[in-house]
Amino acid sequence: MMNDLTRLYTHPDCELHEMPRHPERPDRLRSIMSRLTASGIISETSVVLASEVSDDILSKIHPETYIESINKSEPESTVIKVERDTYMSRGSLRASKLAAGACAAATRDVLSGDARRVFCAVRPPGHHAEITAAMGFCLFNNIALAAELALANESVSRVAIVDFDVHHCNGTVDIFKDRPEVLVCSSFQEHFYPHRYLDFTNPHILNMPLEKDATGDQFRARAEREWLPALENHKPDVLFISAGFDAHTEDPLGELRFVESDYAWITSQLISIAERFCGGRIVSTLEGGYDLDALARSVETHMGTLIRDSLV
């Protein structure tokens, strides 16, 4: 059964961002799309091809000087280092602007009522990109751009961003650290990359560090105690998700012990919050996840939960 209100935004040119022997590789997106096709998820939702975001729109979260530096950094050939762990290849600029453009279009369509729930299967990720700094495989902060665009709509006064990646969303915090209308909930492995903003304590920034080897049950207990009441108190008009799947027990970069059912659980909890306060409006985008099979299964679970709960 086709669900026109739940959409998948993506573009094959997000695969153009390519670094040899790097964990954030095009196979991530290929694996996801193959799994969604084989599972039938693709046939249950509308697929929308993203368009590149304009520099003018990007300037709502990144200064023009930073955007121009990224525009000028893309190499004609080979690979260049933008920051100690962030690189660009030929095609990276288009891929990164498609990723940001997908989140921008998803937000526009959710606000207009054309869509209700959206998952953006895009790369490179974005949640480590700070106001003026690329880092952690990220060039532009996709989810922060989406949230900023939502707040520009006169019907939106508060939003929430929930990030369950294994790494802390330092870039998202950097952009919204003094913006109490943006509740940022971030779970992450304690004492782990990126070692920035981990102890930031503004009331609207809810950092939830988890000890190495923490299980999904421990994550659920903490989220029920810390995140869900805060989300209810904040009453967001739109809910955004930085959906990183590298907290999965099979992921090579992290040391948390989540499984697919944990992603189904948190997705269902966030749908419940969105139904109560946001008119069901959710924009989710891919962040981390580096074991190809675990990533694909986890995205299938996340996307499937968005679709099934939309049909209830």
PAMIBA-976832 format. One record per atom (N, C-alpha, C): x negated, y negated, z; residue in three letters. Coordinates in steps of 0.001 Angstrom, whole numbers, plus 500000, padded with zeros to 6 digits. Each point is the difference from the previous one (the first is absolute). Layout:
! PAMIBA-976832
XYZALA;...
! end
This chain:
! PAMIBA-976832
499157501199500000MET;500843498801500000MET;499123498752500000MET;500201499133499021MET;499225498768499914MET;500454499005501060MET;499027499404500693ASN;500291498971500989ASN;499400498697499500ASN;500824499130499437ASP;499505498767499402ASP;499511498996501037ASP;500362500182501256LEU;499599499034501020LEU;498645500327500627LEU;499484501180499750THR;498652500344500446THR;499116500101498776THR;498936499223499982ARG;499169499898498800ARG;498544500314500301ARG;499295500398498945LEU;498562500230500037LEU;499354499024499030LEU;499136499128500521TYR;499284499039499166TYR;498565500491499846TYR;499517500054498771THR;498664500523499742THR;499546499528498632THR;498776500367499620HIS;499504499746498654HIS;498758500863499781HIS;499912500683498855PRO;498822500844499762PRO;498693499227499960PRO;500041498706499713ASP;498762499215499958ASP;499413499750501382ASP;500718500365501053CYS;499377499980501331CYS;498871501019500090CYS;499924500917499032GLU;498905500962499954GLU;498723499409499412GLU;500072498790499435LEU;498826499391499371LEU;498935499603501013LEU;500390499817501233HIS;499069499676501086HIS;499271501292500361HIS;498729500120499598GLU;499334501303500091GLU;498546499841500415GLU;499630500658501113MET;498630500021500488MET;499535501445500098MET;498878500343499408PRO;499533501386500044PRO;499796500486501436PRO;500481501209500259ARG;499788500677501289ARG;500506499169501184ARG;501098499292499802HIS;500565499161501053HIS;501326500610500452HIS;500288499990501308PRO;501260500616500457PRO;501248499304499489PRO;499951498687499754GLU;501169499264499495GLU;499938500064498469GLU;500435501126499454ARG;499781500313498595ARG;501329500151499254ARG;499969499922498672PRO;501235500094499215PRO;500772501289500231PRO;499298501075500342ASP;500687501272500252ASP;501033499895501113ASP;499865499030500877ARG;501001499815501054ARG;501370499739499373ARG;500050499056499081LEU;501274499649499374LEU;500492501124499088LEU;499079500625499290ARG;500392501114499131ARG;500611501134500813ARG;499398500300501134SER;500501501074500849SER;501395499678500525SER;500207498768500409ILE;501311499569500500ILE;501057500136498913ILE;499716499461498830MET;501000500007498945MET;500300501421499530MET;498980500853499959SER;500218501398499629SER;500907500695501003SER;499758499749501279ARG;500819500631501042ARG;501440499489499961ARG;500179498701499830LEU;501347499442499957LEU;500777500516498785LEU;499287500246498919THR;500649500567498820THR;500376501456500233THR;499048500785500502ALA;500247501434500211ALA;501102500239501029ALA;500084499135501002SER;500985500177501069SER;501395499531499606SER;500097499261498915GLY;501287499467499579GLY;500315498620500536GLY;499104499451500837ILE;500243498660500555ILE;500165498976498873ILE;499163500109498960ILE;500051499043498888ILE;501399499946499385ILE;500633501157499890SER;501322500047499364SER;501101499472500911SER;499687499799501282GLU;501004499519500947GLU;499933498497500228GLU;499053499337499376THR;499821498577500266THR;499711499259498698THR;500088498702500046SER;499645499166498855SER;498518499656500072SER;499295500179498907VAL;498579499673499929VAL;499840498687499255VAL;499297499062500618VAL;499802498668499423VAL;498512499785499774VAL;499623499598498781LEU;498607499689499714LEU;499685498590500496LEU;498967499895500804ALA;499606498716500566ALA;499402499088498941ALA;500024498703500285SER;499302498991499200SER;498961499321500879SER;498974499454499386GLU;498954499317500767GLU;500572498771500701GLU;499566499793501220VAL;500371498795500720VAL;499171498836499471VAL;500558498806500043SER;499262498813499552SER;499099499491501120SER;498964499276499620ASP;499126499394500998ASP;500750499001500861ASP;500990499341499408ASP;500792499034500755ASP;500745500676501148ASP;500545501170499737ILE;500684500745501065ILE;498997500506501026ILE;498872500514499542LEU;498972500487500934LEU;499514498891500927LEU;500036498763499513SER;499490498885500810SER;500878499708501218SER;501121500683500123LYS;500831499836501186LYS;499378500683501219LYS;499064500930499772ILE;499326500640501141ILE;498481499905499936ILE;499449499815498799HIS;498544499869499836HIS;499696498648499356HIS;498966499289500473PRO;499680498713499377PRO;499531500178498557PRO;500185498957499211GLU;499653500064498585GLU;498527500324499788GLU;499136499502500892THR;498571500273499848THR;499705501488500142THR;500694500668500903TYR;499801501433500168TYR;500514500762498782TYR;501190499643499531ILE;500573500666498832ILE;499079499845498802ILE;499465498795499820GLU;499108499761498868GLU;498719500817500129GLU;499514500170501217SER;498782500804500180SER;500245501453499620SER;501175500533500310ILE;500339501367499599ILE;500183500066498488ILE;500673499000499424ASN;500186499973498545ASN;498662500049499259ASN;499003499326500548LYS;498695499916499337LYS;499091501183500308LYS;500408500832500957SER;499116501080500450SER;500102501269499160SER;501105500171499275GLU;500156501263499269GLU;498888500161498967GLU;499314501130500006PRO;498890500210499061PRO;500496500421498616PRO;499164499778498984GLU;500310500477498651GLU;499802501509499909GLU;499042500510500774SER;499729501433500029SER;499450500340501375SER;499765501251500253THR;499496500523501274THR;500905499578501152THR;499450499922501221VAL;500763499675501204VAL;499205499005500813VAL;500695499013500582ILE;499300499025500845ILE;500590500037501412ILE;499175499636500957LYS;500423499955501393LYS;500503498595500321LYS;501252499919500445VAL;500586498729500420VAL;499692499750501470VAL;500032501069500768GLU;499730499983501437GLU;499395501358500323GLU;499498500211501181ARG;499171501185500249ARG;500710501319499714ARG;501332500042500072ASP;500705501243499697ASP;501116499800498975ASP;499946498898499257THR;501050499672499037THR;499352499642498668THR;500477500650498944TYR;499370499902498695TYR;501027499611498937TYR;499476499565498849MET;500835499751498836MET;499367500641498776MET;500850500560499150SER;499593500518498702SER;500762499219498934SER;499671500244498760ARG;500812499423498938ARG;501407500593500111ARG;500993499164500124GLY;501371500458500211GLY;500500499795501411GLY;499097499709500930SER;500404499817501401SER;500897498782500174SER;499724498951499253LEU;500789498781500161LEU;501447500244499582LEU;500191500666498866ARG;501367500303499574ARG;500684500922501012ARG;499298501020500448ALA;500592500931500962ALA;500423499283501271ALA;499144499133500526SER;500307499324501258SER;501147499010499843SER;500091499362498831LYS;501110499067499787LYS;501301500735499697LYS;499915501201499445LEU;501194500831499858LEU;500500500473501354LEU;499061500376500889ALA;500396500450501332ALA;500717498891500758ALA;499414498811499969ALA;500650498861500656ALA;501304499636499294ALA;500002500104498668GLY;501200499678499243GLY;501145500957500287GLY;499677501272500228ALA;501041500969500349ALA;500673499612501306ALA;499205499621500994CYS;500567499613501297CYS;500807498712499892CYS;499522499068499179ALA;500748498753499795ALA;501337500280499325ALA;499996500838498950ALA;501238500311499292ALA;500955500798500878ALA;499455500920500792ALA;500838500785500905ALA;500724499089500983ALA;499289499030500538THR;500600499057500945THR;501083499175499328THR;499712499510498819ARG;501004499236499241ARG;501268500823499777ARG;499832501245499607ASP;501162500818499659ASP;500774500441501235ASP;499305500212501104VAL;500691500337501246VAL;500793498803500496VAL;499434498811499897LEU;500699498805500456LEU;501205499671499119LEU;499899500300498718SER;501111499703499092SER;501120501030500093SER;499709501154500633GLY;500993501058500082GLY;499918501011498871GLY;499063499792499061ASP;499833500958498910ASP;499449501330500498ASP;499264499957501104ALA;499462501207500628ALA;500215499891501498ALA;499917501128500675ARG;500175500010501453ARG;498740500485500703ARG;499428501065499487ARG;498756500557500534ARG;499036500183498840ARG;498761499604500198VAL;499001500118498934VAL;498711500565500581VAL;499397500924499257PHE;498634500430500296PHE;499128499631498814PHE;498868499352500271CYS;499056499604498961CYS;498826500975499991CYS;499954500844498968ALA;498900500950499832ALA;498929499312499173ALA;499136499271500683VAL;499020499139499331VAL;498650500114500711VAL;498988499550499332ARG;498666499873500544ARG;499285498921499196ARG;498970499355500575PRO;499426500225501324PRO;500927499568501126PRO;499716500517501218PRO;500784499581501158PRO;499716498552500357PRO;500641499504501075GLY;499857498576500269GLY;499841499578501442GLY;500298500859500981HIS;500187499503501361HIS;498723499560500704HIS;498832500301499434HIS;498744499496500585HIS;499584498644499423HIS;500605499567498917ALA;499606498734499375ALA;500438498833500881ALA;499025499248500484GLU;500291498844500850GLU;500235498764499130GLU;500218498864500635ILE;500338498790499250ILE;498944499690498949ILE;498734500106500373THR;498915499661499067THR;498971501114499878THR;500381501246500240ALA;499017501078499974ALA;500597501299499484ALA;499329500593499013ALA;500308501363499580ALA;499256500953500927ALA;500658501102500345MET;499332501018500808MET;500853501259500034MET;499375501102500409GLY;500736501240500189GLY;500718500482498753GLY;499361499883498828PHE;500549500412498704PHE;501073499039499492PHE;500270498890500696CYS;501132499118499685CYS;499518498659499447CYS;500670499516498957LEU;499680498713499398LEU;501036498941500354LEU;501282500296499817PHE;501099499104500355PHE;500926500725500976PHE;500607499234500911ASN;500840500622501021ASN;501434500115499488ASN;500316501163499476ASN;501277500221499322ASN;501201499826500922ASN;499950500611501176ILE;501159499953500893ILE;500168498610500604ILE;498895499304500255ALA;500108498638500521ALA;500624499073498971ALA;499657500197498733LEU;500616499197498951LEU;501507500245499959LEU;500395501257500090ALA;501423500329499988ALA;500731499315501145ALA;499421500058501199ALA;500630499387501166ALA;500086498487499851ALA;498943499403499475GLU;500003498545499810GLU;501055499580498997GLU;500151500758498950LEU;501025499673499000LEU;501403500147500579LEU;500188500998500848ALA;501309500149500645ALA;500317498801500868ALA;499013499532500750LEU;500219498881500904LEU;500293498696499254LEU;499617499946498742ALA;500300498811499195ALA;501463499956499580ALA;500712501127500172ASN;501421500048499673ASN;500796499402501157ASN;500931499134499688GLU;500724499277501051GLU;500846500923500881GLU;500286501200499537SER;500792500938500797SER;499160500792500996SER;498669499826499963VAL;499092500801500830VAL;499275499095500992VAL;500126500288501261SER;499284499225501023SER;498979500843500755SER;500170501314500001ARG;499072500895500720ARG;499797501275499186ARG;498775500496500007VAL;499721501283499374VAL;499135500824500948VAL;499924501292499728ALA;499106500875500752ALA;499183500822499021ALA;498748500239500358ILE;499104500864499230ILE;499561501133500911ILE;500241501232499580VAL;499580501178500763VAL;498933500723499198VAL;498857500220500631ASP;498834500598499333ASP;499573501229500783ASP;500133501209499382PHE;499602501221500705PHE;498788500681499361PHE;499196499222499303ASP;498725500469499472ASP;499067500389501148ASP;498990500832499719VAL;499039500365501045VAL;499106498825500380VAL;499939499000499126HIS;499176498810500244HIS;500886498798500341HIS;499498499159500866HIS;500718498797500397HIS;500139499021498836HIS;501132499301499952CYS;500291499066498898CYS;499444498609500305CYS;498698499901500061ASN;499354498741500368ASN;500369498858499069ASN;500129500287498705GLY;500323498939499055GLY;501388499442500214GLY;500957500886500231THR;501368499560500261THR;500060499171501275THR;499270500422501021VAL;499952499226501244VAL;499341498642499760VAL;498919499973499229ASP;499317498740499720ASP;500951498997499355ASP;500805500466499078ILE;500905499105499276ILE;501152499515500879ILE;500497500869500896PHE;501204499651500775PHE;499748499838501496PHE;498763499863500407LYS;499679499987501436LYS;500644498861500769LYS;500313498907499316ASP;500638498863500666ASP;501409499751499467ASP;500642501074499504ARG;501326499880499400ARG;500978500900500769ARG;500592499515501078PRO;500863500857500829PRO;501245500514499297PRO;500337499432498857GLU;501151500517499255GLU;499674501330499299GLU;498711500384500030VAL;499566501257499388VAL;499524500944501105VAL;500794501001500307LEU;499599501029500953LEU;499137501017499266LEU;498792500234500497VAL;499089500968499385VAL;499755501135500985VAL;500423501209499631CYS;499814501199500808CYS;498981500894499298CYS;498875500265500655SER;498946500771499357SER;499524501120500902SER;500107501243499527SER;499373501131500692SER;498722500349499258SER;499006500500500739PHE;498707500270499381PHE;499139500811500963PHE;498978500634499469GLN;499060500737500836GLN;499137499011500779GLN;499906500224501296GLU;499261499094500883GLU;498502500050499710GLU;499341498846500186HIS;498549499877499806HIS;499587500456498602HIS;500701499516499000PHE;499841500471498637PHE;499979498789499082PHE;499607500208498744TYR;500023498929499013TYR;501382499308500013TYR;500064498669499880PRO;498977499061499548PRO;499309499215501124PRO;500316500302501253HIS;499347499333501146HIS;500242498489500018HIS;501147499573499503ARG;500382498593500014ARG;501455499886500424ARG;500297499038500846TYR;501356499734500479TYR;500602501167500798TYR;499192500936500432LEU;500533501156500703LEU;500607499626501350LEU;499497498942500605ASP;500474499596501328ASP;500796498701499955ASP;500467499621498819PHE;500750498754499867PHE;501325500123500758PHE;500354498966500759THR;501090500155500968THR;501167499021499848THR;500135499300498881ASN;501199499180499852ASN;501238500891500120ASN;501072499520500620PRO;501157500869500285PRO;500606500665498771PRO;499884499380498836HIS;500610500578498794HIS;499062500969499269HIS;498833500248500561ILE;499056500972499438ILE;499932501194500945ILE;500584501127499590LEU;500070501181500861LEU;499009501052499516LEU;498794499945500523ASN;498996501001499686ASN;500253501249500838ASN;499958501173499368MET;500275501251500689MET;498870500995499704MET;498851499835500668PRO;498882500917499756PRO;500302501400500516PRO;499557500997499245LEU;500184501398500365LEU;498634500667500114LEU;499826500796501030GLU;498722500672500202GLU;499729500998498876GLU;498728500224499731LYS;499600501033499055LYS;500712501314500327LYS;500500500676498969ASP;500721501275500119ASP;501423499845500527ASP;500491498767500109ALA;501392499810500417ALA;500936500646498984ALA;501049500620500499THR;500955500701499151THR;501178499094499641THR;500826500510499103GLY;501211499281499653GLY;500940499834501175GLY;500028500970500904ASP;500852499876501185ASP;499572498822500854ASP;498694499795500124GLN;499511498860500773GLN;500339498687499297GLN;499864499990498693PHE;500390498820499217PHE;501484499696500187PHE;500840501021499940ARG;501443499790500126ARG;500357499433501371ARG;499387500540501030ALA;500302499522501354ALA;499620498534500159ALA;498827499633499488ARG;499566498605500097ARG;500900499094499169ARG;500359500435498782ALA;500846499171499138ALA;501369499790500625ALA;500554501029500606GLU;501304499855500665GLU;499921499011501153GLU;498896500003500697ARG;499849499153501174ARG;499604498563499640ARG;499196499834498950GLU;499422498697499711GLU;500582499337498747GLU;500114500745498915TRP;500428499397498746TRP;501504499791499915TRP;500753501036500282LEU;501442499920499748LEU;500679498903500817LEU;499698499842501299PRO;500598498879500730PRO;499579498644499437PRO;498733499891499601ALA;499534498724499446ALA;500710499683498688ALA;500202500992499170LEU;500717499797498748LEU;501449499599500254LEU;500618500629500982GLU;501378499638500344GLU;500090498578500523GLU;499038499601500805ASN;499993498635500535ASN;499725498961498910ASN;499157500369499042HIS;499622499055498943HIS;501124499797498992HIS;500782501040499762LYS;501128499939499050LYS;499561499474498628LYS;499118500720499335PRO;499503499509498704PRO;501084499975498942PRO;499862499077499069ASP;500917499916498866ASP;499577500927498859ASP;498718500317499938VAL;499469500972499046VAL;498905500783500719VAL;499905501289499707LEU;498993500854500621LEU;498991500434498939LEU;498727499794500298PHE;498917500377499096PHE;499169501112500637PHE;499520500920499160ILE;499210501127500484ILE;498690500080499232ILE;498890499978500739SER;498706500370499442SER;499833501490500254SER;500290500787498957ALA;500075501457500150ALA;498654500628499664ALA;499156500095501020GLY;498734500700499858GLY;500157501421500516GLY;499489500976499257PHE;500178501404500367PHE;498675500670500370PHE;499008499197500372ASP;498702500552500385ASP;499924500357501482ASP;501108499863500730ALA;500069500564501347ALA;500387501476499951ALA;500200500527498808HIS;500331501417499825HIS;498839500867500475HIS;500317501124500596THR;498968500870500571THR;499013500522498961THR;500397500029498719GLU;499118500500498943GLU;499157498907499355GLU;500189498749500417ASP;499293498905499330ASP;498529499978500398ASP;499089499799499050PRO;498574500024500313PRO;499465498736500652PRO;500737498891499940LEU;499477498744500528LEU;500421499731501436LEU;501069500622500464GLY;500499499732501341GLY;499938501219500886GLY;500352499786501273GLU;499939501087500979GLU;501266500049500860GLU;501124499562499419LEU;501289500190500642LEU;500642501265499423LEU;501097500446500603ARG;500535501326499686ARG;501479499954499607ARG;500355499021499168PHE;501376499914499524PHE;500250501080498945PHE;501275500363499837VAL;500440500884498919VAL;501206499353499327VAL;500489500619498926GLU;501064499392499214GLU;501236499672500830GLU;500352500863500936SER;501207499746500793SER;499881498730500828SER;498786499596500346ASP;499822498742500735ASP;500324498803499105ASP;499650500102498725TYR;500337498919499075TYR;501502499958499728TYR;500635501167499972ALA;501460500024499864ALA;500648499340501207ALA;499468500276501181TRP;500584499452501230TRP;499890498475500026TRP;498794499465499759ILE;499857498547500100ILE;500781499314498886ILE;500069500604498821THR;500794499412498925THR;501473499940500393THR;500508501069500589SER;501405500010500434SER;500259498961501084SER;499063499859500930GLN;500154498993501055GLN;500046498597499409GLN;499156499746499015LEU;499965498672499392LEU;501245499750499151LEU;500512501041499358ILE;501262499856499280ILE;501113499618500967ILE;500018500620501172SER;501022499683500996SER;499913498535500418SER;498786499509500229ILE;499816498581500337ILE;500488499121498851ILE;499625500369498771ALA;500389499194498838ALA;501510499975499824ALA;500655501121500247GLU;501461500043499873GLU;500666499084501028GLU;499413499923501170ARG;500610499201501066ARG;499775498507499819ARG;498837499616499466PHE;499656498578499999PHE;499727499405498621PHE;499646500823499011CYS;499500499481498729CYS;500916500279498822CYS;501182500508500251GLY;500824500422498880GLY;499371501152499243GLY;499151500762500700GLY;499336501146499395GLY;498795499658499148GLY;499572498743499973ARG;498965499558499053ARG;498601500377500475ARG;499338500841499204ILE;498649500478500314ILE;499132499912498756ILE;498798499445500165VAL;498965500051498966VAL;498798500698500614VAL;499621501136499421SER;498869500794500474SER;498955500073498903SER;498725499974500384THR;498943500119499000THR;498886500900500496THR;499350500653499069LEU;498924500937500311LEU;498772499264500510LEU;499444500516501078GLU;498695499542500478GLU;499019501167499857GLU;499571500617501119GLY;499002501052499924GLY;500589501386499801GLY;499079500982500002GLY;500349501401499787GLY;499061500582498970GLY;499073500885500420TYR;498882500360499134TYR;499816501495499762TYR;500766500851500670ASP;500100501387499590ASP;501148500061499001ASP;499710500384498771LEU;500978499835498932LEU;501280500775500255LEU;499899501242500457ASP;501202500794500209ASP;500802499487501191ASP;499319499720501105ALA;500698499477501183ALA;500645498655499696ALA;499308499164499245LEU;500551498699499607LEU;501266500182499178LEU;499947500859498999ALA;501155500204499128ALA;501186500556500779ALA;499751500964500893ARG;501093500561500798ARG;500592498945500918ARG;499151499165500570SER;500469498983500939SER;500829498935499296SER;499566499583498813VAL;500781499019499237VAL;501330500605499583VAL;499994501270499595GLU;501260500666499667GLU;500957499965501195GLU;499477500260501189THR;500823499971501210THR;500532498597500267THR;499135499010499921HIS;500389498605500258HIS;501050499539498992HIS;499725500215498726MET;500926499568498958MET;501308500786500075MET;499896501292500253GLY;501207500806500113GLY;500885499560501147GLY;499390499615501112THR;500773499513501143THR;500688498687499663THR;499308499113499307LEU;500623498742499566LEU;501207500269499120LEU;499889500978499119ILE;501114500302499098ILE;501144500669500738ILE;499693501023500786ARG;501069500753500667ARG;500789499128500960ARG;499285499213500784ASP;500707499155500962ASP;500767498887499309ASP;499604499645498789SER;500757499002499239SER;501311500568499496SER;500043501319499848LEU;501208500626499468LEU;501018500344501069LEU;499585499925501277VAL;500909500367501100VAL;501144498997500078VAL;
! end
